Amino acid sequence: MSVSSEDLITVAEVAAELRCSKPHVYKIIRGEIKHVSALPALSLGRRVLVRRGSLDRWKAANERCARSDMLAASPEVYAS
């Protein structure tokens, strides 16, 4: 079976890939996590599924360089 960008995955599979809890994934989907865009998902009644391609694009869009989240060094640190 080939994997395509249109494959659907469960919230549990998303949580395992992101190494977080299912409730946290639901918060991400609802856009409740500060400084993180909402993860697109399909709601089929009580069942929620995420397209593999959407998850991959979401991860790339929310990836941050470690330096971008750090405060700039104080000028006094480099003063001679």
Secondary structure, 3 states (H helix, E strand, C coil): CCCCCCCEEEHHHHHHHHCCCHHHHHHHHHCCCCCCCCCCCEEECCEEEEEHHHHHHHHHHHCCCHHHHCCCCCHHHHCC
